[in-house]
Amino acid sequence: MQLATLSYSAADGWSDDLPALDSDRTLVIAFAAPEFGADPRPFDDLARAFPNSRVVGCSTAGEIIGTDLRDGSVVVAAARFDASTLRTASAAVRSSDDSFAAGEDIARRLSDPGLRGVLVLSDGLGVNGSELVRGLNSVLPPSVVITGGLAADGDRFGATWVLDEGRPATGVVRGIGLYGDALRLGHGSMGGWDIFGPERTITRSRANVLHELDGRPALDLYKSYLGELSGGLPATGLLFPLAIRPAGSRPDDPSLVRTILAVDEDERSMTFAGDMPEGARAQLMRANVDRLIEGAADAALRVERDDSTGPILALGISCVGRRLVLGERTQEEIEATVECLPDGVQQIGFYSYGEISPHASGLCELHNQTMTLTTIREITG
């Protein structure tokens, strides 16, 4: 595998010449600030430089390259594989009700005995991430590593986009299938949030819309904890996600973290990035900055390792909520991942509205407020 990473800004152009790596075995990943949805120049450049390659990407709440955090940029990784092959598939999502079918459709179109992994990039606002993941899992076996994330729009929650056939498009999910025995895919995820307050039961919900906790309007209860911060919802909700665990599970079982995407003042409800099933247990979370940074390092340490050598591409996808909490210390979590990954790794990534990854093994899940890492390398010869 040959690998190059570089970046682009409207003011300075490309940080380096676009690499001569075009082929039908080349994967080009571009994570870009939301404003590039209306500025096609970097995507035109990529289309000219990589006419035969698979070009994918999405909008962000901040771009990662190496150990640096950027805003207003495009970060790009180009990987040309020696023996592995690639395939892409897209699905339109007109409403969140289409999410399961979109995941199922993409999985069926990518499914193959040689499939080793799927990278999924999705619109971040119109998609129910839990249903999308459930659709993928309904078709693909646990042996296929599924990772990715939901596109973002900073902390504005206005509009997100995914690159579809090289152009920004809303309401789209795009999957990239990676095939071949030479591939080595690693993954890791970790949060670092602290739970506080009583655990409550979700007594009324529909998919990813939460109406009641313990029989009380969810938004009213949530605002009682946020106090004066409630005026900044939904953005301030990123500072106080919910941990949920299924009905019947044990208190020490793994929980999933859910982030608010929108509030409905009339219905007194909240819309989350993933499902909020009735009967599940929910508990508020808050940040501990040092533990968030330690969580990012732990995510890197969970990535599977072997004794092979050669280029390694790392995709770091973290949550916009983590960035808001970490503030000026955000770069520390990015540095922590690189320090804990194998030597020679090249990292790009972005801050998202939702992260897709397995816990430690098995089926993938939708996470919020979590640092997730995917490593891609190829072993040949």
N, C-alpha and C positions, 0 to 999 in steps of 0.2 A: 504494500500500500504506500502511495505517495501522498503527502499531506501538506497543506499550506493554510495559514490563517492570516487575515488582513482585515482592514476596516476602511470605512468611507465616511467623510463628512461633506456637507454641502459647501463649506467654505474652502476646504483643503483638498477635496477629491480623495483618491485612493492613497492609502498609506504605503503601498508598494504596487508594482506591476501585477496585473492579474496573471496568475500562474498558467503555464501552458499544460494543463492537465485534462483538457476536454477529451471525453470518450463516452461510450455507452455504459461504461462501468464507473463513471464519476458521479459522486454525490456532492452537490453544492448546497450548503445551508446558509441562509441569510436571515439574521434577526435584526429588525430595524425599528427605529423610533416611529411612532404613529404617523407623524407628518409626512413620511415618505409614501404614504398611501396616495398622496396627491403630487408626488415628485418622482417620475419614473426613471430619472437619469441613471441611478445605480443599477436598476433592474434591466435597463436597456444595455448597459455595459456588460452585465452578466450574461444576457442573452446572446450578445455578439461573441463573447469569449468562450461560452460553453453551449454551443448550439446542439450538441449531442448528449449533454449531461442531464441529470435529474436535478432541477433547481427547485428548492422548497424554502419556506420561511414564514415569518409572521411578524405582527406588530408587538411592541413590548412596553414595559414600564421601566426600562433601563436595560442597556446592553452590556454583556460581559465579554471581554477578550483577555486571555491570559489571567493576570491578577488585577486587571483594571475594570472599573465601572464607568460606563459612558452614558451620556444622554445626547439625543440629536444625531445619532450615528447609525451606520449599518455595520454589523460585524459578520464576517463570512469565513466559513471553512470549506475548502475544496479537497475531497479525498478521492483519489483514483485507485480503485482496487485492482489487484493482479488477477485474482481468480473468482472473486465473488461477483454476483450480479444484483441488479436493482430493478424494482418495479414500483410505480406509483398508482394511486387511485384516489379519486375525490368524490365527495358526496355533498349535496346541497342540504342545508337545514333551514327551512322556512320558519319553524318555530321549535321550541324545546321539545315538543311532542315527537319530532322527527329524529331525536338524538339516538335512540336505540337502533332504529332502522339504518341510520347512517353508519354506525359502528359495525353492524352486521353486514351491510353491503360492502364496506371497505374490506372487512376481514375475508369475505367470500372471494372477492376479486384478487386478493393477495395470497390466499391460501395455496399452499403447494408443499409437497414433501420436503423440499429443500429450504423452506422458509425458516430462518433462525431468529429474526427480530423484526419488529415493526415500530417505526417512529411516527407518532401521531401529533399533528399540529392542528388546532381547532380554533374557530371563532370563539372568543371568550365571553360573549354576552348572551347570544341567542341559543346556546347549547347547554343542555343539562349534562354536565360532565360525567356524572354517575351512570346515566343511561347510555351514554356513548361508550364508556368502558364496559358496561354490561353487554352491550351489543358485540363488541370485539371479543370478549371472553366467551360468548355463546358459541362462537365458531372456531376460534383458535385454541390449540391445546396449551396446557401450562408450560410446555417446553419452549414455546415461542415467547421471547422477551418483548413485552410491550411497554414502551416509555414515551414520554412527550409532554405536552403542556397546552394550556389554553392561552391564546393571544391576549394582549393587554393594551390598554390605552392610558398609560400612566396611572394617576389616581382619579381620572375624570369619569370613567365608566360611560363614555359616550358612544364610541364605535371602535371595533377591532377588525382586523383583516388577516387573511392568510394568503400567501402566494399560491395562485392556481394557474398553472401554465405560464409561470413567470410574471403574473400581474396580480396586484393586491385585489382581493375579493372578500366581501362580507358574506356571512351565512354559509361558510364552507368549512368542511373538514377534509384534511388531506393526510393520507397515510403513505409511508415509504416502506416497502418490503425489502429486507436484506437477506440474500440467499447464498448458501454454500457452506461446506464443511470447514473452510479456512477461516471463517469469522469467529471472533471471540468477543462476546458482548458482556459487559459488566454493568451492574446497577447498584445504587445505594440510595436510601432516603432516611431523613431524620428531622425532627421538629426542634424541640427545645423550649416549648412553652410550659408555663406553670398553670395548673388547674386551681380555681378558687370558687368559693360559693357552693351552695347545695346542688346536688345532682337532681335533675328534674326529668319528667317524662313528657315526651312529645305526644300530646293528646289529640291534636288535629293538624293535619298537613296534607298537601297534595304534591307528590313528586318532590321538587326542590323548593316549594313554597311552604314556609312554616307559619301556621296560624295560631296555635295554642301550645303553651307549656303548662303542665299541671292545671289545665282548664282555664288558664288566664290568657288574654291576648298577648301573643309573643312579643310584639313590638313594645307594648307598655311595660312588660317585665324587663325587657332588655334596656329600655331607656332609663328605668329606675336604677340600674347599675352604672350606666354611662354618665348620668347627671348632666352637667353642662356640655359634655362632649356630644350628647345626642343631637345637638343642632347641626353637627357636621356629617350626619349619616347620609349616604352609606359609607363614605370614605373613612370616618372615624371608627366604623365597625371593624375595619381591618386590624385595629389595635386590640380587639377583644373577640377573637373567634370562638366557636363552640367546638368542644370535643364530644363526639357521639359514639355510642357503642350499641350494638343490636340488643333488642329485648331478649332476655334469657342469658346474656353473656355474663361473665364474671367481672368484678371490678378491676382485676389485674389483666384482663384480656386487652389486646391492642385496640385503641380507639382511632377514629378518623377525625381529622380537623376540617371544619367547614367555615368558609368565609362568606360574608354578606356581599351580594351584588346589587341589591336594590331594596327599598322599603316602600310599602303602600300605606300611606297615612289613613286612607279611608277604610281599608280592610284590617288595619292594625296588624299587618303581616310583614314578613321578611322573605326575600328570595335569596337562596344560597347557590353556590357554584355546583353543589351536588345534592343528592337526595337527602331528605330529612324524614325517614320513615316513621309512621305512627307506632308508638310503643317503644321506640328507641329511647335510650337515656342520653341526656344532654347536660353539659356542664360548661360554664364560662372558663375562658383561658385568658391569661395576660402574659406580657413579655418579661423575661429576664434576659437582658442583653448578653451577658456572658454565656448563659446557657444556649442562646440562639447560635452564637459563634461556635461553641463546642458542638452543637448539633450538626452544623455544617461540616466540621472536621470528622465527626462520627459517620456522616453519610459517605464521605470519601473512604473511610476505613472499611466500610461495609462492601465496597466494590470488590468483586472477585479478582484474584491475582493469579498469575502463573509465572513461569520462569522464562517466557519468550521475550524476545527483543523486537524493536522496530517501532515505528510511529504509533502513537495512541491519540485518538480524538476523544476529548471529554466534552460532553454537553451538560452544562450546569443550568438547571431550571429551578429558580427559587420564586417565592411569592412576593408580590408587591407589598403585602402587609408586613413582611419581615423587613423590607427596605424602609418602610415608614417608621418602624420601631427602632431599627438600628441607626438610622440617620447617618451621621458622619462616620460611623463605625461599620457601615455596610461593606466597605472594601475588605474589612477584616475577615468576613465569612468567605469571600471569594478567595482571598489569600490562603485561608485555612484549607480549602478543598485542594488547591494545587499542591500545597505542602504535603498533604497526606496521600496524594495519588502517586503512581509510579513515576520514576524519572523519565524525562523526555515527553511528557504529556503536553498536548496543545489544547487549550480550553477556549470554547466560546459558550455563550448562553444568554439567558434573558430572565427578567423579572416578569411574572405571569399572573393570571387570574386563576390558575389551578394547575397542579402538577400530576402527571400520570406515571406511575411506577409501581412495581410490586413492593411489599413491605421488605422482607428479607428474601423470600422465595415464593413460588406459586403464582396465582393469578394477579394481574395488575389491579390497582385501585386508583380512584381519584383522591388526591390529597390537596389540602390547602395549607398555607402557612408552613410549608415544608421545603427544605433544600433537597432536591433530587439530582442524582448524577447518573449519566450513562456513559460508558466507555466503549469505544469501537476500535478494534484492531484486527489485523489479518495475519495469519500464519501460513506462509507458503514455503515450499522447498523442503 
